[in-house]
Amino acid sequence: MHAEGSEARITLAFGLCQVGDPDLALATLLEVSKPTPYAHAVTAVASAMAGMPERALTESQLVVDDETSTYLDRVLADIAA
């Protein structure tokens, strides 16, 4: 995990999506200091849930374009798109 806790914040945001609170998830993601493919994927999911389809698609594309994205990152991005 990163020293500043970004990975934990991203996972918390994903959990907030799972319990139906995309707005709080997006607010939590604002605290992430360095966006990663995982952060973009969770942002895409939260954005789609919050009714922001353009942002969801943009964040999903960032995941697809990043060679370091994982299978899980890409699955979440695909779900959001």
N, C-alpha and C positions, 0 to 999 in steps of 0.2 A: 504494500500500500504506500502511496505517496505520503511524504512527511506532513503535508498540510491537510491530509484527510480527504482529498478530492474523490478518491475511489469510494470511500464510505458515503460521501454525500450523493454521489451518482446512484449507488445502490439504494440509499434511502429514498431518493426521488423515484426510482423504479418501483419500490414498494408502495409509495404513495399513489402511483398510477394504478397499481394492482388493487388498492382499496378505494379507487374512484376519486382521487383528489389531484387532478392534473395541474390545477393552479398552484397548489402548494409545492408540487413536484417542480414546476418551472421556477418558482421562487427559490427553491433549494438549489437548483442547478446554477443559479446566478452566483452562488458562492464557490463554484468550481473555478480554480485559478487557471488551469491549462486544459482546454477542451481536448478530449480524446475521442476515438471512434465510439467508445462505450457511452461517453457523455452525449455525443451527437445522436446516437441511437435512442437513448432514453429521452432526449429532448424531442426527437421526432415522434415518439409514442405519446408523450405528454401533449405535444402540440396538436396531434391528430385528435386526441381525446378532448382537448379544450376548444376544438372547432377552428383551428388555424391550419387549414390544409396546405397552403403555400409554404409555410414554415416547416411543416412536417416533411414535405417533399424535398425542400432544400437541405434539411438536416439529414434525411435519408441518403441523398446523393453524396453528401460529404463522407458518409460511411462507405458507400460503394467505391468512391474514388480513392479512398485511403488504403494503401497496400498493407498497412499494419492491422486493419480491422479483422476481427475474429469471426468465426462462424456465428456465434451468438450475436455479435454486433449486427451482422448482416441479416440475420433472422428478424431481429427487432426492427431494423430499418425497413425490411420488406413488409412486416405487419403494419407499420405506421403508414407506409406509402399506399 
